[in-house]
């Protein structure tokens, strides 16, 4: 029964994550509820063992239909991986309690800005090209990658927003780009958790398969319905993140 519950949660998480990020909102609470006595690091590590496959397959699916700007994305992915490793190391030195309290307000500002700009992310018009774009993408990758390794919630949504707001991407192309960066940050986190023995491999395969199935469904929905659909999902996920992080950081 436990395997069925977390597998279904992983499928739904893969669907949401492939569109705009935020799959951890579904799978992580499901793991904690199903295995309340388990070590948190083990549950988070097991979540990464599923999420990395969903984001990787979503990247591939998007790349078949969306023009990926590989010259800028590959340096960004490498920077994201490095940033995530540094963030994961930093969290062993510094308690991220200040981020836990500030995050709901940061997300609220992001949501209000998106709602106030009705045309934000509707048109794909990259502002930069060449080395300039590559450096900016790498900066986004290392910064949000560090945050993902250090704390994590909402990293996928932050990637999407950064590409829309600062690089001029529409929501569909921003989501496609974010999937590659998410794969890189998930990989570095998974390696660290695996080395420390914090992955339940007996659950990983079933959750990974279900996450990929959800990812394929979500990617097809995003490609079929376009940027307007991705924007609406983005707004919904950010609103859910605000409620979740406010409860975790301010009320619990």
C-alpha positions, 0 to 999 in steps of 0.5 A: 500500500505504501508503494502504491501511495508514493508511486501515485504521488510521484506520478502527479508530482512529475506532471506538475513539475514538468510544466512549471516546477513544484513537484516536491509540493506533492511528493515530499509531503506524501513521503513524510505522511507515508513514512513518518518515522523515517529520517527527513534526509532519506525521504528528501533523497528518495524524492530526488531519486524520482524527480531527476528522471522526470525533469530529464525526460521533460527536457528531452520532450521539450527539446523535440518541440521547442528550440532550446538555446543550448549554447546558453543552457549548457553553461547554465546547467553546469553552473547550476550543478556547481551552485547546488553542490555549494549550497548543499555544503553550506547548509551543513554550516549555516541554518537556513532558518532565515530563508524559511521565514523570508521565503513566503514574502519573496514568493508573494512578491513574485506572484503579485508581479506576475499578476500585475504584468498581464502580458509577462511571458506571453511572447518569446523574444529573447533579449540577449544572445551569444556570450552575453546570454550564456553569462547571464544564464550561468549567473541564474544557474549558479544563484538559483542552483545554490538556493536549491542546494541550500534550501530548495522549495520553489527553485523550479518556479524561480528558474522559470520566472528568471528566464521570463523576467530577465531574459525575455522568454515566454513561459513555455520556453522558460519552462523548457529551459528550467527543466534542464537546470532542474535536472542538473541541480537534482543530480548534484543533490541526488549524488550527495544524498546517495553518498550519505546513504539517504536514498531508499533504492527499493522505492526509487525505481517505481517512483521514477517510472511513475514520475516519468509517466507524469512528466510525459503527460505534463509536457504534452499538456504544456506543448499543446496549450502553450504559454498561457496554460503554463502561466496559469499553472505557474500562478497556481503553483506559486500560490500553493508554495506561498501557503506551504512555506508560510505554514512551515516557516511562520506557523509551525 
